[in-house]
Amino acid sequence: MTTPSDFASLPLSPALLQGVDALAFTSMTPIQARALPPILEGRDVIAQAPTGSGKTAAFGLGLLHRLDPANGDTQALVLCPTRELADQVGKQVRRLATGIPNLKVSILCGGIPLGPQLASLAHAPHVVVGTPGRVQELVAKGALSLKAVRTLVLDEADRMLDMGFEDAIRDLVKRTPKDRQGLLFSATFPDAIRTLGKAMLRDALEISIDGGAQPAAIEQLFYETDPARRAPLLAALLLQHRPESAVVFCNTRADTVEVVGSLAHYGFSALALHGDMEQRDRDEVLVQFANRSCSVLVASDVAARGLDVEDIGAVINYELPTDTDTYLHRIGRTGRAGRDGLALSLCAPREQSRATAIEERQGQPLRWDKLQPLTGKASNVPTAAMATLRIDAGRTDKLRPGDIVGALTGDAGLHKDTIGKIDVFATRSYVAIVRANAALAVERLRAGKIKGRKFRVQRL
């Protein structure tokens, strides 16, 4: 017997239930349980849902449900703020479509050459996932038509507006049919989102999942600080709590770089993630953090969208954000999937009004703690468990994760337990190795071959 939390209770085709099984989903998350029924009925929906809540499967199943694979037109468009999020969404839509033969999903984002994307559009994809600027560019060139779109999705709509994509979004919305379905997902609900929703949606059902409060599983601690003492206090917090992985949020791009330099001074290995970075550098930072080769990621809010890392031990606010929605969205990245989470916030006197707003929003007093800032370089700084090797070969070389594992456990002689996460991109691949074995792995891979060929290998 099914319950409302079972996917089998929904009017999904056997092919889509096969996709649900491929992703090992057992029951619906709250956003899926509330949004999927109206989405499958064809209603427009505007939903507030945090990252990691399962919204991609909600709109992914919805757009695939309305799609006709025999029709060669582009029938669904999903717009995302960053390439990382678009990649993540595109991959999940492909897996949900496992049971649908010959379905084409194209990921179209800026930061990579236009030529290959133009070539790939010689045959229209059924589903396009991309960033607004690049999709608009391809539409303007006549390479992509939106005239047959049945479902339009804006994912992380608030960040797309923050990044200046509103004009591009409004232009693309006008190019889709008036009778198409519109789905808008946003972590926060500022007035600009409601205005955009009115412009692109018809009689939309409004759904809000987080209700403003965070799960009790997230321990939240606040620390008063002198603005000049933030960096040494941050280092002291990392030493005291020793999270296996931590994301430090900064309000500006300049702060991310400065904080990484300060942490290096105290002996920590940290990486910055911000919007001014080249795409390849961004990819490598995300790979190293996700595979446990870097334990501290220092990020701006926009750059962290699309960050898909399970089990983040702690979120640290280097400075309190200016609005409570952003605070709740930040700390929601820890304490997922039933695990305990930890959120630590530094608060200077001028940020006290922000702390008060958070307290009022959550309806309970904040917990304040005290800790002495670090002085001098620490001797017991925890190191990341893994190290990352870059192999200058990827999908275009027909390289697969299994080939890399085979080379490492074969000629290189490593035990399979020393090998961690493997990421294969178009022209390069990354493999995490237990840190103590990394030098040996590099030496032996350079001396041997992968899939019968020699490739350049180096440690990041």
Secondary structure, 3 states (H helix, E strand, C coil): CCCCCCHHHCCCCHHHHHHHHHCCCCCCCHHHHHHHHHHHCCCCEEEECCCCCCHHHHHHHHHHHCCCCCCCCCCEEEECCCHHHHHHHHHHHHHHCCCCCCCCEEEECCCCCHHHHHHHCCCCCCEEEECHHHHHHHHHCCCCCCCCCCEEEECCHHHHHHCCCHHHHHHHHHCCCCCCEEEEEECCCCHHHHHHHHHHCCCCEEEECCCCCCCCCEEEEEEECCHHHHHHHHHHHHHHHCCCCEEEEECCHHHHHHHHHHHHHCCCCEEEECCCCCHHHHHHHHHHHHCCCCCEEEEEHHHHCCCCCCCECEEEECCCCCCHHHHHHHHCCECCCCCCEEEEEEECHHHHHHHHHHHHHHCCCCCEECCCCCCCCCCCCCCCCEEEEEECCCHHHCCCHHHHHHHHHCCCCCCHHHEEEEEECCCCEEEEEEHHHHHHHHHHHHHCCECCECCCEEEC
